[in-house]
Amino acid sequence: MFMFFRILVTWTLLFAMARYSWAQANQHWRYWTSADGLAESFAWTVTVGPTGNIWVGHGSVKESSWLDGYTVHNLPSPGNFPVLYESRSGQVWANYPIGVQGIVGLYGLQQYNREEKEWVKYELDEIHSASPPLYSLSFLPIAQDRVFFLLGDYLMEFNAAAKRTSRIVDISAIQHEHAVHSHNMSYAQDGGVWITGKKGSAKIRSEAGIVAPASESIEFVITREPPSQEDAIPTNDSVGPSEKRIAAEGRHNGIDFFDGYLWRTLCLATHETIKWGVNWSFWELQGPRESFTLCRVENNRREYVKKNKILSGMFNHGAIDQNGVIWIATIQGLTRYAPPTWRTPSDFPLMDKVCHAIHEDEKGGIWFLCLDTLVLFKNGQWIMYPLPVPSHWIATTALASLPDGRIAIMTPSPELLLFNPATEIFELVHHPEGRRITFIAPRASGTIWVETRQDTNVRIEIFDGAAFQKYLDPGPAWNIDELRYLLEDDKGNLWFGGRSEGQLGLYRTNIYYNLGSKYPGNAAFCIHPVGNGVVWISDRDRIYEYDGAEWSVVRSGLEECFSMITSRDGSIWLATWSGIHRYHAGSWGANAIEEGLPDASAVVIFQDRTERIWVGTTRGISLFHPEADTDPPQTFILPGKNIKRIGPDGEAQFIFTGMDKWKYTESNRLLYSHRIDTDAWSPFTESTVATYTGLGSGVHHFQSRAMDRNWNIDPTAAVFEFRVLAPWYKQSLFLVTSVIASLLILILFGMHIHHVLRIERLVGIRTAVLQEQQIRLQTMASELSATEERERRRLASDLHDSVSQSLSLSIMELSSIAETEGIEQIKEQVVDIGQRLEQTLHDTQRMTFDLCPPELYQIGLEAAIFEILVQSREQHGLDFSFETDPLSSEISEDLRYFLFRAVRELILNITKHAKAGQAQVLLKKRDGILAIHVIDDGMGFDQSVVGQKSGRQGGFGLFSIQERLVQLGGTLTIESGPQEGSMVSITVPLKKTEGIHHENPNLSGG
């Protein structure tokens, strides 16, 4: 068993180290390039203004840049390769270079006029005429229109308002070398200025936060002698959080601090170049500027920075603020390092080792159990105690205090391990009955809970440091194979959780309840009370809530959770394999490697009496520093991606984004909450899209606010105004229109009443007209019936008078031939019979043509009409002319027959009544319309009688033609007058598009 445990621990450590080696990205560096708005990615200098703004000088471009944390701004560049400083009064100053930096030299200083957006140049003879020429200048704005600069052995002041340069004090005692070091001054927190030189440092104090211009009112601080190294050149670049600390920069191999009375050396190096430092940490550049190695040094522990992204380029300049934030200007952009919110204490003795249990004793000492080592943190000191037996690394309650001050430690061995802090001695405690001790957990009273086993028998006991007291013997009801968690709630109930499915138990009112059949989880690794009798229980990837009656899922996808706490502010913190998760006010937030955890696999979380939050991970411990990030993010609702007018269905979607100040939490890790108008805020999530349905009509305001991973919330939510359109029946335009329409209806109703009698008269007139039309239709029906009857009689009469009689006579003569004796007489009779039969044939053909000419279907409409005209000429002596366009044979038979009868009726009317000598028939086709014109030079007629009688006795009738044309969608028009001839025109649409076109020559006769 012990060997298996050692193997398990070894593989766990290897896995943790492998995860760390794979994730060596520089998590806490942030980058800015031209893509973020910089005038160019090449950054030459960077300075930190007193207001927190960052000022960046570039190369040979027309603009410089400054950052306020959220937005990159640009301003005109003061020249090539400039150095920019912001004063406490908000003025911006720069050196005044001529030409390219380092080739021509400096002429003086420049001040930026924000209103005119231009630089005001001040050519200073002291700078321009310096010998040798100045290529760099250490200067610092100290007040409104006042700038300090170092020149030779003197601290100089330039007063822009008076346009006067004066000497302030002789600084030869510290041997300033301006041509070598260009940044030897920095602000002090009391409003004064620190100056450093080759032989020491000086402090110029201020009065009421203002550096007095008169040299006699300036107190010069005694400088210390430099270290023994001959090349030590301390140069200040920043001030720590208290006025008693000053950091150094330069070629000197170390960092020194001034505590107000004495200087002390913090760190000495052998070959590194010290660059920037604050408090008890600093940064080193190893090697030349073109191929450096950058590392962070804290308490003599070096953390090397991976050279990737912008950090792989050449460094040009750097700056650090009083909070330890470092800025570096490189040839590839600007980069920032800020201390993360989760940090492993730099002097913690056990890096990269699993820490699985944390406990605080009655005296304020905090104990950490790290596999084979017990660690105590007390009075700012770390003390390590190697364990005689390795601990059980998955047990988060494996540490507890006993009433006598000893520390109880759970190990895989069957005994209980105790540590006495007073004697620093470990001892093993055996159970008096020889039972195995398999689990411990602290009690609120100062004693501890102990699970003991003997074969299959399980007992829960209390150990007070001297004796074991039996508390619970569940017997066969016990359902937990391997106990992982024991919780005593505020009502004295005991909760038990195990590592397998269904292993959850509750001891209440002296009865043990097996909750496994009701519990939906697959394990119970941690049980935590959240108030009002509600508990949260974790399994392998979910958190369940139990209110005493119902189970519900609180959160899923967390991987294993072994530890939960409720902090003083009411937040619930979870240590899981996927990092630290925090639940507060209905929202979840997560912290992982991006926030500084040494590894995303967190084992235990703990809050001590001073409200510090500690977490144990698979790579050591980490301490929460909420003060590292107190700036909230900003939220943006982009108008171009959102619609201001929403449809009446009230379904709307909004897109938003945000940016944390200085990108401390990167944009893709911000959380967002939103609401409509004054509704409740939604829980914070990572989603940047919000969808709403069923919104009422009218003006609404969508609001969104961002939150970073340190729970800083944007205090001024972004607002987007939009309108939901009302349904058409609720829109103001419709309502106004309805009112107007109602008024119009009333007016129209009055007009209706006023004109009712007139309308009745009109109805009477129209009724009479309809009755007349009805009579006409009845007359037409009677006429059509009579016409049909007359046609039958005429046909019968013609057949009887011509064909029948002719045939009968021919039969009689044929019968008489048989009795005739003379040949000549027979011949004469045969000739008479032949002539009679020929006449009969002719009459039959005429009657057939009258009924339906064969040419109409065999040759076409044109030939049939032409035959009518030929007959009229032969029978009535009517001269005619006939013109036609090529017509299609695809004209329907019904239409063809109707047009034939109509034209025949018109020709018969001419021969019967018009007394015309000349007639003309035209057939024209245009755009799918067939037009037939029948023209004569006869006596004409009165158009008012058209349709009252048929054109001739037994004829078709113009009225019938007109009615039929209405059914076909055609028209009949008549142009005639007495003694003026007449023209009757028929138009009818062709139903089909003609498929065959052929030429038919005009037919004429006369």
Secondary structure, DSSP 8 states (H G I E B T S, - for coil): -HHHHHHHHHHHHHHHHHHHHHT-S-TTEEEE-GGGT-S-S---EEEE-TTS-EEEE-SSSSEEEEE-SS-EEEEE--SSS--EEE-TTS-EEEEEE-SSTTTS-EEEEEEEETTTTEEEEEE-HHHHT-SS--S---EEEEETTEEEEEETTEEEEEETTTTEEEEEEE-GGGT--TTT-S--EEE-TTS-EEEEETTEEEEE--BTTB--SSGGG--B-------S-TT---B---B-SSTT-B--BSSSSEEEEE-SS-EEEEEE-SS-EEEEEETTEEEEEES-GGG-EEEEEETTEEEE----GGGGS-EEEEEE-TTS-EEEEETTEEEEE---SEE--TT-S-TTS---EEEE-TTS-EEEEETTEEEEEETTEEEEEE-SS---TT-TT-EEE-TTS-EEE--SSSSEEEEETTTTEEEEE--TT--EEEEEEE-TTS-EEEEEEETTEEEEEEE-SS-EEEEE--GGG---SSEEEEEE-TTS-EEEEESSTT-EEEEETTEEEE-TTT--SS---EEEEEETTEEEEE-SSEEEEE-SS-EEEEEE----EEEEEE-TTS-EEEEETTEEEEEETTEEEEE-GGGT-S-S-EEEEEE-TT--EEEEETTEEEEE-GGG-----EEE--GGGS-SEE-TT--EEEE-EEE-GGGSS-GGG-EEEEEETTS-----BS--EEEE-S--SEEEEEEEEEE-TT--B-SS-EEEEEEE---TTTSHHHHHHHHHHHHHHHHHHHHHHHTHHHHHHHHHHHHHHHHHHHHHHHHHHHHHHHHHHHHHHHHHHHIIIIIIHHHHHHHHHHHHHTT---HHHHHHHHHHHHHHHHHHHHHHHHHHHHH--THHHHT-HHHHHHHHHHHHHHHH--EEEEEE----TTS-HHHHHHHHHHHHHHHHHIIIII--SEEEEEEEEETTEEEEEEEE-S----GGGBTTB-SSTT---HHHHHHHHHHHT-EEEEEE-TTS-EEEEEEEE-SS----------EEE-
